[in-house]
Amino acid sequence: MRMIWKLIVFSLIVSLAATNIPRKANASIGVSAASAVLMEQSSGRVLYEKDAHTKRRIASITKIMTAILAIESGKMDKYVKVSDKATRAEGSSIYLKPGEEIKLRDLVYGLMLRSGNDAAVAIAEYVGGSVDGFVYLMNQKAREIGMFDTHFANPHGLDDHEDHYSTAYDMAILMRYAMQNKTFAQISGTKVYRAPNPTEKWDRVWKNKNRLLTKYPYSTGGKTGYTKRAKRTLVTTAKKGDMGLIAVTLNDSNDWNDHISMYESGFNQYDMTEVLPKGKLDVANKFYKNHLYVKSSIVYPATSKEIGLFSVKYKLNKPNSDARKSNTNEEIVGKAIVYLDGRAVEETPIYYQNGTFKEKKKGMFDFVKEIFLSVLGVNVNG
């Protein structure tokens, strides 16, 4: 019976592999932007960059920070009273009226989809107590998430301050952080949104300015920007298979096509590779043997040439004999570090479980399923 299964599986692999040979793009990326970055979302690995750390004006992609701070305030369903100052904001607008009350949630949609500068000021005044108070929160959050070459001076990105700037890399860091929030990801990827308009007989209907949502099939979200001094700025996200990418361009007259070009290059050249599967770890140490495991697998984007350059090292604490005597079910006793060509790129905690660690055994169905998914590319990019 076992032999029959093996023959069936072998036949399936041969027939499927013949029509599913992965193709890798070798062409290098070329973009018109003054600065650009292509980053893989889960790992933060930079797959492409061009002058990515130069400080530049960023225009309305500033509003990514404004949106995530509004969402994290926990007040999305609270009503905001719009001030006169908010309605006088220059540039793009969702045409708020002085004194009207509107949900913070609707303001964030107007901010992200239509780039409303009036919405940005209304959000800042409500969440931060004042525009200056909100700007303080923006810069505080920037430091927290690693945007070390960024300084915010307003919540909308208008050219009204000389010290309002960021870099392509920092904006990718911000988008990576923001996309981990489900509410932000949903808003960012919304094509059309309808918001109540209490002073009129019709609702406000906002269409997203991000053309990639309809132009590129793998697009999942983003934010547009433009001022006379910053020129065109754009941050977008895309997902294909299990690979999520972030593209950023600053001062780019051909940004839509450049983002598609970067995405296609990234998806074609890289695959998400499981370097360390979750579960039991095999170690020679007698004390730790059959007791160690990792809760999360380590998956990292790599080209076909890089697959053989991965290595994993375990750094374990000195064995503590009291651990076996304690009632603690598990504890962290070290970490697993993944190296790519000798450089550390990812790590995950190693856990010690009191009692022998047992994994669920995989049956023949699981084995065949994994082979099918692997050959068809379901669990890898594509």
PyMOL commands that set and color helices and strands:
alter all, ss='L'
color gray80, all
select helices_A, chain A and resi 2-19+59-72+84-87+104-114+117-128+131-145+168-178+182-188+212-215+255-269+307-309+322-325+364-376
alter helices_A, ss='H'
color red, helices_A
select strands_A, chain A and resi 35-40+46-50+79-81+101-103+192-195+204-207+219-227+231-240+243-250+271-276+279-280+292-294+298-302+310-316+330-340+343-353
alter strands_A, ss='S'
color yellow, strands_A
deselect
rebuild
show_as cartoon
